[in-house]
């Protein structure tokens, strides 16, 4: 079994480069968040309890709490560097109209089967994750999806904004080229003098790439169905980026 290499994200420089250079240039970021919000509209509980799994800099949880009434929110990440960025971003979370919101930041590794014991007590109406679970081995992904299911209230939803495997080298090349072009546009707009070709070389040599354990989308959808999630589907996809989800039946 290969060693899980996600801990490169504990490095402050790696986290900083992603936040400064790559987060703003992600392909389809606005569409991903739009689909996320649409999926959460079908959760029957309000206000809702939300868990952001692998929260990174907190942008996903901020997006959810801006769009919905949330009374309990948990931001979990295994990287203290990322949690520090999330703490800064979410410091004003109460200003979004969520008076009385309880926010917990939890440093934990969801690759550890005991990770749920580090969560505050209670279940969730929504578990969201973005570009985090693809760092886990496939066997661990499947187990984690079952653990998430057990955390959901009836009618709750798991939404995963994720990096998935291409089915061919051609698909991988299409994704990496498009991603490099998007990042180059973002960085040029912020005053850098870079070309897509330069950015592509940086992407291919980036230290966190070795942490990727990409799985095919269809396999992951089937895992969710086997666990008993309902309305399982991929609701958005562009090259290797996908938004897929499943609900716990009422």
C-alpha positions as CSV (number, residue, x, y, z in Angstrom):
1,X,0.0,0.0,0.0
2,X,1.6,3.4,-1.0
3,X,2.2,5.9,1.8
4,X,-0.4,8.6,2.0
5,X,1.5,11.7,1.1
6,X,-1.1,14.4,1.9
7,X,1.0,15.8,4.7
8,X,2.9,18.0,2.2
9,X,-0.1,20.3,2.8
10,X,1.1,20.8,6.4
11,X,3.9,22.9,5.0
12,X,3.1,26.6,5.3
13,X,4.7,27.4,1.9
14,X,2.7,24.8,0.0
15,X,-0.5,26.1,1.6
16,X,0.5,29.7,0.9
17,X,1.3,29.0,-2.8
18,X,-2.0,27.3,-3.3
19,X,-3.9,30.2,-1.7
20,X,-2.0,32.9,-3.5
21,X,-1.5,31.4,-6.9
22,X,-3.9,28.6,-7.6
23,X,-7.1,29.0,-5.6
24,X,-8.2,32.0,-7.6
25,X,-7.4,30.4,-11.0
26,X,-9.3,27.1,-10.5
27,X,-11.2,26.0,-13.5
28,X,-15.0,26.4,-13.0
29,X,-14.8,27.6,-9.4
30,X,-17.9,29.7,-9.7
31,X,-19.9,27.0,-11.3
32,X,-18.8,24.5,-8.7
33,X,-20.1,26.7,-5.9
34,X,-23.3,27.3,-7.7
35,X,-24.0,23.6,-8.0
36,X,-23.0,23.1,-4.3
37,X,-25.6,25.7,-3.3
38,X,-28.3,24.1,-5.5
39,X,-27.7,20.7,-3.9
40,X,-27.9,22.1,-0.4
41,X,-31.3,23.7,-1.1
42,X,-32.9,20.2,-0.9
43,X,-31.8,19.7,2.7
44,X,-35.0,19.8,4.8
45,X,-33.5,21.2,8.0
46,X,-33.0,24.9,8.8
47,X,-30.9,26.1,10.3
48,X,-28.5,23.4,9.3
49,X,-25.4,21.8,10.8
50,X,-22.5,21.7,8.4
51,X,-19.1,19.8,8.4
52,X,-16.4,21.0,6.0
53,X,-14.1,18.0,5.6
54,X,-10.6,19.0,4.6
55,X,-11.6,22.7,4.9
56,X,-8.4,24.2,3.5
57,X,-8.7,28.0,3.7
58,X,-12.4,27.8,4.7
59,X,-13.8,29.2,1.4
60,X,-16.3,26.4,1.0
61,X,-17.7,26.7,4.5
62,X,-17.8,30.5,4.1
63,X,-19.8,30.1,0.9
64,X,-22.3,27.7,2.6
65,X,-22.8,30.0,5.6
66,X,-23.3,33.0,3.4
67,X,-26.1,31.3,1.4
68,X,-27.9,29.4,4.2
69,X,-28.9,29.7,7.9
70,X,-26.3,27.6,9.7
71,X,-26.3,27.2,13.5
72,X,-23.4,24.7,13.9
73,X,-20.4,24.5,11.7
74,X,-17.2,22.4,11.9
75,X,-14.1,23.1,9.8
76,X,-11.8,20.1,9.9
77,X,-8.3,19.8,8.3
78,X,-5.1,17.9,9.0
79,X,-3.0,20.9,8.2
80,X,-2.4,23.5,10.9
81,X,-1.2,25.9,8.2
82,X,-4.5,25.6,6.3
83,X,-6.6,25.8,9.5
84,X,-4.8,29.1,10.3
85,X,-6.0,30.5,7.0
86,X,-9.5,29.2,7.6
87,X,-9.5,30.8,11.1
88,X,-8.7,34.2,9.5
89,X,-11.3,33.8,6.7
90,X,-14.0,32.6,9.1
91,X,-13.4,35.1,11.8
92,X,-16.3,37.2,10.8
93,X,-18.7,34.3,10.0
94,X,-21.3,35.6,12.4
95,X,-21.6,38.8,10.3
96,X,-23.3,36.7,7.6
97,X,-26.6,36.8,9.6
98,X,-25.9,33.5,11.5
99,X,-26.4,34.9,15.0
100,X,-25.7,32.2,17.5
101,X,-23.7,30.1,15.1
102,X,-21.3,27.7,16.9
103,X,-18.0,27.3,14.8
104,X,-15.4,24.7,15.7
105,X,-12.0,24.3,14.0
106,X,-10.7,20.8,14.3
107,X,-7.2,19.6,13.4
108,X,-7.6,15.9,12.5
109,X,-6.6,13.5,9.8
110,X,-9.6,11.9,8.2
111,X,-7.3,9.0,7.0
112,X,-7.3,7.9,10.7
113,X,-10.4,5.7,11.2
114,X,-10.9,7.3,14.6
115,X,-11.2,10.9,13.2
116,X,-14.9,11.1,14.0
117,X,-14.2,10.9,17.7
118,X,-12.5,14.3,17.5
119,X,-15.7,16.0,16.2
120,X,-18.1,17.8,18.5
121,X,-21.1,15.7,19.4
122,X,-24.0,15.6,17.0
123,X,-24.8,14.8,13.4
124,X,-24.9,17.0,10.3
125,X,-27.3,18.1,7.6
126,X,-24.5,18.7,5.1
127,X,-21.0,17.3,4.8
128,X,-19.0,19.2,2.2
129,X,-15.5,18.7,0.9
130,X,-13.4,20.3,-1.8
131,X,-10.2,18.9,-3.3
132,X,-9.2,16.9,-0.2
133,X,-10.4,13.3,-0.3
134,X,-8.4,12.6,-3.5
135,X,-5.3,12.5,-1.3
136,X,-6.6,9.3,0.3
137,X,-6.0,5.8,-1.0
138,X,-9.1,4.3,-2.7
139,X,-9.8,1.8,0.1
140,X,-9.8,4.7,2.5
141,X,-12.0,6.8,0.3
142,X,-14.7,4.1,0.4
143,X,-14.5,3.7,4.1
144,X,-14.6,7.5,4.6
145,X,-17.7,7.8,2.4
146,X,-19.4,5.3,4.8
147,X,-18.2,7.2,7.8
148,X,-19.7,10.4,6.3
149,X,-23.0,8.6,5.7
150,X,-23.2,7.6,9.3
151,X,-22.7,11.3,10.3
152,X,-25.6,12.6,8.2
153,X,-29.1,13.3,9.5
154,X,-32.0,11.9,7.4
155,X,-32.3,14.1,4.3
156,X,-28.7,15.3,4.7
157,X,-26.3,15.5,1.8
158,X,-22.7,14.8,1.1
159,X,-21.2,17.1,-1.6
160,X,-17.7,16.4,-2.9
161,X,-16.0,19.0,-5.2
162,X,-13.2,16.8,-6.3
163,X,-10.2,16.1,-8.6
164,X,-11.0,12.8,-10.3
165,X,-8.9,10.6,-12.6
166,X,-9.0,10.9,-16.4
167,X,-9.6,7.7,-18.3
168,X,-6.7,8.4,-20.7
169,X,-3.5,10.3,-21.1
170,X,-5.3,12.5,-23.6
171,X,-7.8,13.5,-21.0
172,X,-5.1,14.2,-18.5
173,X,-3.3,16.4,-21.0
174,X,-6.4,18.3,-21.8
175,X,-7.0,19.0,-18.1
176,X,-3.5,20.1,-17.3
177,X,-3.3,22.4,-20.3
178,X,-6.6,24.1,-19.6
179,X,-5.7,24.4,-15.9
180,X,-2.3,26.0,-16.7
181,X,-4.0,28.5,-19.1
182,X,-6.6,29.4,-16.4
183,X,-3.9,29.9,-13.7
184,X,-1.7,31.9,-16.1
185,X,-4.7,34.3,-16.8
186,X,-5.3,34.7,-13.1
187,X,-1.7,35.4,-12.3
188,X,-1.2,37.8,-15.2
189,X,-4.3,39.7,-14.0
190,X,-2.6,40.0,-10.6
191,X,0.5,41.5,-12.1
192,X,2.8,38.5,-12.7
193,X,4.6,38.0,-16.0
194,X,4.0,34.3,-16.7
195,X,3.0,32.2,-19.7
196,X,0.8,29.1,-19.8
197,X,3.8,27.1,-20.7
198,X,5.7,28.2,-17.6
199,X,2.7,27.5,-15.4
200,X,2.3,24.1,-16.9
201,X,5.9,23.2,-16.0
202,X,5.3,24.5,-12.5
203,X,2.1,22.4,-12.1
204,X,3.9,19.2,-13.3
205,X,6.7,19.8,-10.8
206,X,4.7,21.0,-7.8
207,X,5.6,19.2,-4.6
208,X,1.9,18.4,-3.7
209,X,1.3,16.5,-7.0
210,X,2.7,13.3,-5.4
211,X,0.0,13.5,-2.8
212,X,-2.7,12.9,-5.5
213,X,-4.5,9.5,-5.4
214,X,-7.0,10.1,-8.1
215,X,-9.9,7.7,-8.6
216,X,-12.3,7.4,-11.5
217,X,-15.6,9.3,-11.1
218,X,-17.8,6.4,-11.9
219,X,-16.2,4.1,-9.4
220,X,-16.7,6.7,-6.7
221,X,-20.4,7.1,-7.6
222,X,-20.8,3.4,-7.4
223,X,-19.2,3.3,-3.9
224,X,-21.8,5.9,-2.7
225,X,-24.7,3.9,-4.1
226,X,-23.4,0.7,-2.4
227,X,-23.3,2.6,0.9
228,X,-27.0,3.5,0.5
229,X,-26.7,7.2,-0.5
230,X,-29.7,8.1,-2.8
231,X,-29.9,10.5,-5.7
232,X,-26.2,9.9,-6.3
233,X,-24.9,11.6,-9.4
234,X,-22.2,13.8,-10.9
235,X,-23.9,17.2,-11.1
236,X,-21.1,19.1,-12.8
237,X,-17.8,18.1,-14.5
238,X,-15.0,19.7,-16.5
239,X,-12.1,17.5,-17.5
240,X,-10.7,16.2,-14.2
241,X,-12.9,18.4,-11.9
242,X,-16.3,17.2,-10.7
243,X,-19.0,17.9,-8.2
244,X,-20.7,14.7,-7.1
245,X,-23.1,14.1,-4.3
246,X,-25.5,11.8,-2.6
247,X,-28.2,12.2,0.1
248,X,-29.3,10.1,3.1
249,X,-32.9,9.1,2.6
250,X,-35.5,10.7,4.9
